[in-house]
Amino acid sequence: MTKQIKSFGMAKMTIGSCADFHHQVMKHIEAATPAALHISDKMTAYEAAIATLDSIVNRQRAFVTTKTLADADDVRDRAVSVIISAARIFRKSPVAEQSEAAELLHPQFSAYKDITRHEYSKQTAEVRGLLAVLDQSENKAAAATLGLSGVVDALREANATFEESTKARTEEISGRMAQSDVNSADALDAANELYKAIVLTVNAYAVVQPSDEINAFVDALNGTVEYYSRIAGGKPSGSGSASGGGQGSDDDDEEEGGGQGGSLPEGEDGGL
């Protein structure tokens, strides 16, 4: 009795389940060998299609730099708040040296009062400007008088860390661009179509030039098809035998193209 690979509703599976299915198919192919199945010419494209599915399934959704940016921004926000608040509060200090230092700094900080509420990129530029103000010799001395030197150093370090992490973030984004350009539906269709071509070839040889390797492969793959058809929410179509019972619905056969080969695919004569 001629054996045939059954078809099932592959398109109903998630991309993750479908990728896993194709990996299981590859294991069966490797066990039988592509040469014995007459599908050596299809292996390079099929392996590449599976690799593309893997890249989509395992696509990184979060950025490594997210926490570093958030932590650095938190330090910036606290440092800026302390510096600006100190300049405002010490204007009322009974110590003349402190009140004078505060009076010098306070009006120069007016442009930076709300920067902790701004978006990351704008705040980075504004902190850079605030640090330039604080680097002026007179202002640097005034900040030291208010005990802010350490806070200014922390702000400078946090802003530098933030800028470095922003550069790393853009590199992460660039690294993902090729992957993000891959259309999931197209990648899924490509892998499934290559699988259907493999099934068509093997089923054809199972009819006109059967072998122990082909028969063992069909049996093994049909077990896998049965398992994944349940994941897809259906059942495999076809009897598993070219001379057996019905083929299931026409829709299933059309969708999956599993079909039964009564002749070799065009261009393949198997040496007959």
C-alpha positions in Angstrom: 0.0 0.0 0.0 1.5 3.3 -1.0 2.1 5.8 1.8 1.3 9.5 1.6 2.1 12.5 3.8 -1.2 13.9 5.2 -2.0 17.6 5.0 -3.4 19.8 7.8 -4.4 23.4 8.5 -0.9 24.8 9.0 -2.1 28.4 8.4 -4.1 28.2 11.6 -1.0 27.8 13.8 0.8 30.7 15.4 4.1 31.6 13.9 5.9 30.1 16.9 4.1 26.8 16.6 4.7 26.8 12.8 8.4 27.4 13.3 8.6 24.5 15.7 6.7 22.3 13.3 9.2 23.0 10.5 12.1 22.2 12.9 10.5 18.8 13.6 10.2 18.3 9.8 13.9 19.1 9.4 14.7 16.4 12.0 12.8 13.8 10.0 14.5 15.0 6.8 17.9 14.7 8.3 17.2 11.2 9.6 16.1 10.1 6.2 18.6 12.3 4.3 17.5 14.8 1.6 19.0 12.6 -1.1 16.9 9.6 -0.2 13.8 11.8 -0.3 14.8 13.5 -3.6 14.6 17.0 -2.1 18.3 18.0 -1.9 17.6 21.0 -4.2 15.0 22.4 -1.7 17.1 22.2 1.5 19.0 25.5 1.3 15.8 27.6 0.7 13.9 25.6 3.4 16.6 26.0 6.0 16.8 29.7 5.3 13.0 30.1 5.6 13.1 28.3 9.0 15.9 30.5 10.2 13.8 33.6 9.2 10.9 32.3 11.2 13.2 31.7 14.2 14.4 35.3 14.0 10.8 36.6 14.1 9.8 34.3 17.0 12.8 35.3 19.0 12.8 38.9 18.0 13.9 41.0 21.0 11.1 43.2 22.2 12.9 45.2 24.9 16.0 47.3 24.8 19.1 46.5 26.9 19.7 50.2 27.5 16.2 50.9 28.9 17.1 50.5 32.6 20.4 52.4 32.2 18.7 55.3 30.6 16.0 55.4 33.3 18.5 55.2 36.2 20.7 57.9 34.7 17.6 60.1 34.1 16.5 59.6 37.7 19.9 60.9 38.9 19.7 63.8 36.6 16.2 64.8 37.8 17.3 64.6 41.5 20.5 66.5 40.9 18.8 69.3 38.9 16.1 69.6 41.6 18.7 70.0 44.4 20.7 72.5 42.5 17.8 74.7 41.5 16.1 74.4 44.9 19.3 75.2 46.7 19.8 78.4 44.7 16.2 79.5 45.6 16.3 78.5 49.3 19.7 79.9 50.1 18.7 83.4 48.9 17.1 83.7 52.3 20.2 82.4 54.2 21.3 84.5 57.1 24.9 83.8 56.0 25.8 86.6 53.6 28.2 84.5 51.6 25.5 81.9 50.9 22.8 84.4 50.1 25.1 86.2 47.7 26.1 83.0 46.0 22.4 82.0 45.7 21.4 85.5 44.3 24.1 85.0 41.6 22.9 81.6 40.5 19.2 81.8 40.9 18.4 84.1 37.9 20.7 82.0 35.7 18.7 78.9 36.5 15.4 80.3 35.4 15.6 78.6 31.9 16.0 75.2 33.6 13.2 75.3 36.2 11.0 72.6 34.5 13.6 70.5 32.7 12.9 67.4 34.7 9.5 67.3 33.0 10.9 67.4 29.5 11.5 64.5 27.1 14.8 62.7 27.3 16.5 64.3 24.4 15.5 67.9 25.3 16.5 67.4 28.9 19.9 66.1 27.8 20.6 69.3 25.8 19.3 71.4 28.7 21.4 69.7 31.3 24.4 70.2 29.0 23.5 74.0 29.0 23.1 74.0 32.8 26.5 72.4 33.3 28.0 75.0 31.0 26.6 77.7 33.2 27.9 76.0 36.4 31.3 75.6 34.8 31.9 79.3 34.6 34.4 80.2 37.3 32.3 82.6 39.3 29.3 80.3 39.2 31.4 77.3 40.1 32.7 79.1 43.2 29.1 80.0 44.1 28.0 76.4 43.7 30.8 75.3 46.0 29.7 77.9 48.6 26.3 76.3 48.6 27.8 72.8 49.0 26.7 71.8 45.5 30.0 70.7 44.0 29.3 67.0 44.5 25.8 67.3 43.2 27.1 69.0 40.1 29.6 66.2 39.6 26.8 63.6 39.9 24.7 65.5 37.3 27.7 65.7 34.9 28.3 61.9 35.2 24.6 61.0 34.9 24.2 63.2 31.8 27.4 61.6 30.2 26.0 58.1 31.0 22.7 59.1 29.5 24.3 60.3 26.3 26.4 57.2 26.0 23.4 55.0 26.6 21.4 57.0 24.0 24.1 56.2 21.4 23.9 52.5 22.4 20.1 52.6 22.0 20.4 54.0 18.5 22.9 51.2 17.7 20.4 48.6 19.1 17.7 50.1 16.9 20.0 50.0 13.8 20.8 46.4 14.6 17.1 45.4 14.6 16.2 47.3 11.4 16.8 44.4 9.0 14.8 42.1 11.3 12.0 44.5 11.8 11.7 44.9 8.0 10.8 41.2 7.7 7.0 40.7 7.2 5.9 37.9 9.4 3.1 36.8 7.1 5.4 36.6 4.1 8.0 34.7 6.0 5.4 32.2 7.2 4.0 31.8 3.7 7.5 31.2 2.3 8.3 28.4 4.8 4.9 26.8 4.3 5.1 26.8 0.5 8.6 25.2 0.6 7.2 22.5 3.0 4.3 21.9 0.6 6.8 21.5 -2.3 8.7 19.0 -0.2 5.5 17.1 0.5 4.5 17.1 -3.1 7.9 15.6 -4.2 8.0 13.0 -1.5 4.4 11.9 -2.1 5.1 11.6 -5.8 8.2 9.4 -5.3 6.2 7.4 -2.7 3.9 6.4 -5.6 6.3 5.9 -8.5 9.5 5.0 -6.8 8.9 4.0 -3.2 11.7 3.1 -0.8 12.2 2.0 2.8 13.6 5.5 3.6 10.6 7.3 2.0 8.1 5.1 3.7 9.7 5.5 7.1 9.9 9.2 6.5 6.2 9.4 5.6 5.2 7.4 8.7 7.3 9.6 11.0 6.1 12.9 9.5 2.5 11.8 9.6 2.9 11.4 13.4 4.2 14.9 13.6 1.4 16.2 11.3 -1.2 14.5 13.6 0.3 16.2 16.7 0.5 19.7 15.2 -2.9 19.4 13.6 -4.3 19.3 17.1 -2.4 22.4 18.0 -3.9 24.0 14.8 -7.4 23.0 16.1 -8.2 20.5 13.4 -7.2 17.1 12.1 -5.0 16.0 9.2 -6.7 15.2 5.9 -5.9 12.3 3.7 -5.7 8.6 4.6 -1.9 8.3 4.5 -2.3 5.9 1.6 -2.6 6.7 -2.1 -5.1 3.9 -2.5 -6.9 4.6 0.7 -10.1 6.5 1.6 -11.1 10.1 1.2 -8.9 13.1 1.2 -10.8 15.3 3.6 -12.3 18.6 2.5 -11.3 20.3 -0.7 -10.5 23.4 1.2 -7.9 21.6 3.3 -6.3 20.2 0.2 -6.2 23.5 -1.5 -5.0 25.3 1.5 -2.1 23.0 2.4 -1.3 21.5 -1.0 -0.3 18.2 0.8 -2.1 16.3 -1.9 -1.2 12.8 -3.1 1.4 12.6 -5.9 0.4 10.2 -8.6 3.4 11.3 -10.7 6.8 13.0 -10.2 6.9 16.8 -10.0 7.7 18.5 -13.3 11.3 18.2 -14.2 12.0 15.2 -11.9 12.1 11.8 -13.4 14.0 10.1 -10.6 16.0 8.3 -13.2 13.0 6.4 -14.4 
